[in-house]
Amino acid sequence: MPTRHTLDAVIIGAGVVGAACAYYASRAGLNVAVIDRGSVAGGTTGAGEGNLLVSDKEAGPELELALLSTRLWRELAETLPPETEYEPKGGLVVAYDETARTALGDFAAAQRTAGVEAHEITADRLHDLEPHLAPGLAGGFHYPQDAQVQPARAAAHLLCAARESGAAVVLGEEVTGFLTAPGGRIRGVRTPGRELMTPAVVNATGTWGGDLARLAGTRLPVLPRRGFVLVTEPLPRVVRHKVYAADYIADVVSGSAALQSSAVVEGTPAGPVLIGATRERVGFDRSLSSTALHRLAAQARALFPALADVRVIRAYHGFRPYLPDHLPAIGPDPRVPGLFHACGHEGAGIGLAPATGLLIAAALRGEQPALDPGPFRPERFDTAGAAQ
């Protein structure tokens, strides 16, 4: 007979978003459990670069979420262990020509109205910020609010802090079904070894959020978007900021299924340079793409010629949880009372995790959220108004 427990909420997914949900919910006094079929950060989080970006987000709901998360990450950095590797290094977005520089200026002007710090850097000053940048660039914009964490460690330390506030963490157990009342309201989840009784379940399963939604009897059109990252041998601090070219922003908001690549290049405290990332919708195909890796390497060399003779020691990839409008699903699902979603962040989940966790904690407690959750409504894709 399965073991039965009663909780205020069960959070499914031990990546950084699930960990942030557990952190803020437990600190708000809720009795929660996190459950994952694998390990901590065993999915998309563990394959991430740790980007905490505002620079790539146009004015709108996602940028509001990112700015809130920027503030929360700063607060977390004061309380989480230094192994989280929070580094407020800032971002530098560069333009190869005057057309791109003008477009970046218009983009930054709109961001500033939303509270982003963006400082224009003329071509003759780029090398003050990044001495090893390629010559001949037209200029760029410096974003001091951009930052970095080590994603797997961030998730682990958020879960440790949640445990200290009373949260339970169950690893290596898959949720195989939902327990419901006669009217369809959730009253718990089932795994092969136990039943967890709860009036609220949070879907923080990232790329697999659509699968869990179907298991609960609803629909969320999450698709995997594969991305590769290159890791170089350890180096002196060749790259000081997160550096990328203007076309990266267009790749982020593109809905194309085809391979897209615009390198983001950054140093790490341990020495290796990270070069990421590509985007393509190929399902859960885990095969290595030499085309994607060669594109990343070429684009990194174009930005930093000094990397031409540097060895790449490994490459890794993961699957970002893509939703058609590039906004995550955050909040209660009215089609299945008791089900909440916190997934679909695509490549921004690590950066957006704290704000997502704060919104979920407020929703679980029925409190006023820190910002308008309307644009993130999970049912917004269901034009018929009913689950499919």
N, C-alpha and C positions, 0 to 999 in steps of 0.2 A: 504494500500500500504506500503510495507516495507520501512523503513528508509534506505537511501543510503549514504555511506561515501566513500571517496577516500583516500587510504593509500599507502605507499611504500611497506609495507609487512603486512600480517596477520599471526600471530603465533598461531597455534592451540595447546593448552595444557598449563596449568598453573602450571605444576610441576616445579622442579628445572631446568630441561633442557630448557623448554620453557621460564622460567624466565631469565635464563642466555642469551638466544638468544635475548630476549627483551632488556636486560640490555646493551649488547654490540652493538646491532643494533641502539638503541636510542642514545647511547653515540656517535655513529659514524654519527649522524645527520639524521637518517632515521625516517620517520613518521610511527610508527608501532602500531598495536593493538594486544593484547593477548586475545584469546577467549577460554572459557572452558565450557563444559556442566555442570560441577560441581563447586567445590570450589578450592581455591588455595591449591596445594599439596594434593588434594583429591584422587589421585590414588596411583601409586607406590611410589612416593616421601614420602607421609605421612606414609607409612609402612616400611620405610627404617631405617637403623641404623645410617646413616650419615658417613659411612666409606669414607675416602679419602686415598686410598691405592696405593702405588707403589710396596709394598713388594710381592704381589701375582701375578705380571704381568711379564711374560717372555720378554726378549729383543725382540723388534719388534714394530709395529705401535701403538698398544694399550698402551704400556709403554711410547712411545714418547708423546702420547696424555695425559697420566697421569702426566708425568713430567712437561709438559706445564701447566696443570691444577694446579699442586702443587704450581707452582710459582704464578699463578693467584689467587688461594685461599688465599695465603699469602697477596697479594695486596688487595684483597677484605676485608680481616680481618681488615685492617687498615682504611677502609672507612665504612663498614657496622656496625650497632649497635652491642654492645657486646652480646645482646640476641641471636645472631646467634650461640653463644657458639663454636666458632672456638677454637680448642684445639690441638696444635701440640704435642701430647703426644708420638708419635713414636710407632712403632710396634716391637713385639718380636715374632719370629717364632721359635718354639722349635722342637727338634727331640727326639723321644723316644728311638732310638737305633743308632748304628754307621752307619748302612746302610743309614738311613734317614739323618743323619748328613752329610755324604759325598755327598748325592744328593743335599742337601741344599747348600753346599759349591759350587758345580758346577753351580747351579742355580744363586747364588749370584755373582759368578765370571762373568757370562754372563751379568747380570744386571749392574754391575759396568762399563762395557765398554760402556753402554748407558747413564751413568751419575747418577746412583743410589748410594746412600750412604748405604752400608751394612757392618756391623762390626761383625765379628765372636765373639761369647761369649762362652767361654769354660764352661764345666759342673760345675766347682767349682765357677764360677762367675755369674751364672744365678740368684741366690738368692740376689745378689747385686741389680739387676734390679727389681726383683719380689720376695720379701721375702716369699710370701705365695705359691709359686709354689710347685708342688709335688716333692718329692725327686727322685733321680735315673734317671733323664733325661740326655741325652747324650750331650747336648749343644744346641746352637741355633745361630740365627743371629738377630742383632738389626738394625732396619730401622728407623732412626730419621726423615725421611721425611713423614712418615705416620701421619695422623691427623684425626680430627673428627669435624663435625658440627652437629647442630640440624637441620635435613633436612627441616622440614616444615617451621621453622623460616627462614632458609636460603633462601628458595624460596620466602617467603613473603617479606623479606627485599630486595631481588634482584628486585622484582616487584615494590616495593615502590620507589627504586632508579630509575628504568626505568620510572616510572610515573613522577618523578621529571625532567627527560629529555624529557618529552612530550609524552610518551607512554600511550595508553588507555588500560584498562583492562575490559573485559566484561565476567562476570561469570553467570552461570546458563542458558547458551544458547548453544545449540548443533548445529554444522555445519551439515546441512542436504543436501547440494549439492554444486557443483562448477559451477561457471559461466565461460564459455569459449567462445573464439572467433571462427570464422568458421574454422580456421586451427587447433584448439584444444588447443591453448595457453590459460592459465588461465588468467581470468580478474577479478575474485572475488569469494566470497563465499556467500552462503545464509544460514540464520537461520530462524526459524519461525517468527522472529520479524524484521529482517533487511537484507539488502544486503551491504556487505563490498566490495567495488571496489578496486582491487589491482592487480598489475602484478606479485606478488610473494606471495606464501603461504608456510609456514613452518610447516611440520608435526612433532610436538613435543608431540605426544599423547602416547608415551611410549609403554606399552603392547598392546595398541589398534592401533598401527601404521599401522599394516597390514589392518585393517578395513578401516582406512582413505585412505590408498593407493588405495584400491579397489573402494572406493567412487569416487576417482579422475580418475579411469580408468587404474590403473597400479597395479603392484604386488610387495609386500615386505613380505617375509615369516617370519614375527614376530610371535612368539608363547609365551604364558605365562608359566613361570616357578615359581611354588609356593614356598614360603619360610616362615618358622616360626621363631619367635624371642621370647625368654623368658625375663622377666623383674623381678628382685628380689626386695625385700624390700630395703629401703635405708640403706646403710652401710657406715662405715668409708672407707677410700681409700684402699680397699683390693687389687684391681688390678690397677696398675699404667699405663700400656701400653695397646695397642691392642695385645692380646696374642692368638696365635693359633698354632696348630700342623702342621707339614709339609704336611700331607695329604689333608689339605684344598686347597692347590694349585692345586692338581690333580682334586679335585671336581669342581673347578672354570672352568677348561678347558674341563671338560668331557661333552660329548653330550648325555649321558645316560638319558633316561626318568625316570628311577627308582629313588626311594628315596635315596638321598645322604646327609650325615650329617658330618660336621667337625666343631666343635664349635669355634667361635671367641668370646673371653671373654674380656670385658672391663668395667671399671668404668665410671661413668658420674659425671659432676660437681654437680648434684642434689643428688647423693648418690646411686641410684639403679645401679646394675650391669646388663648390657645387654649381652645376650647369643644368638648368632645367627650364622649361620642360615642354615636351610635345603634347599635342592633343589630337585624338582621333577616336571615332566611335567604331570599334571592332568587336563589340560584345565583350566577353571575358577571355579573349584570346591572349594567352600569356607568352606567346612566342616572341623572340627577340627580333626587333626591326633594325637592321643595319642602316636602312635609309634614314630612319628617325635619328639614330645616334650620330651619323655622319653630318646631318643637318645641324644638330645642336653644336657639334664640335666646330663646324665651319663658322657658325654665327658667333660663337664665343671668341674664336680667333679674330674675327672681323672687329669685335669690340676691343679685345685685348691681345694684340699681336704677340705679347710676351708669353702667352699660353701655347704658342705653336709647338714648342719643343718639350712641353710638360706631358708626363705620362698620365693617362687615365687608368686608374687602378680598378675601377668597377663601374657598373651601370646597374640601375634598378628601376623598377616600374611599379605603378599601382593604377587603380581605377577610381576616377573621381565620380561622385554621384551627380549626374547631370539632370537638370530639369529644363523643360523647353524655354522658359522665360528667364533662366539664369538666376532665379531667386530661390532660396531654400524654402522648404515647408516647415513652418514653426507654429505650434499651437494645437488646440483641440480640433478633432475631426468630428463635425456634427453628424456625419453619417454613421459613426460607430461611437455612441456615448461612452466616454471613459478612455478613448484612444487619443493620444497626443503624438504629434510628429515633430522631430528635430533632425531633419536630414535633407539631402539635396543641395548641399553647399558648394558642389563642384570642387574647384581647387582652392576655395577660400575657407574651408571648414576649420582649419587650425586658427586662422585669424579671427573668425566669427564665433568661435566656440563660447567664450565667456558671455557675450551678449545673448546668444541663444539660450544658454543655461539660465541666465537671469530671467528671460522672458518665459521660459518653461516653468521655472519656480513660481513666478507670479501667477501664471495660468493655473497651476495646480492648487494654489492657495486662494484663487479667485480674487486676486489683488490687481490694482491698477498697474499696467506694465510701464516700463521705462520709456518706451516709444510705441508708436502706432503699429500693432501687429498685423493690420489689415492686409498689406501687400504680400504677406507670407502665408495667408490662409491655405491650408492643405486642400480644400475642396475647390479651389479656383480653377482647376483643370477639368472639373466635371461639369460641363456645360448643360447636361441634362438634369443636374441637380440630384442625381442618385448614383450610388456606387455602381461600377461596372465590373 
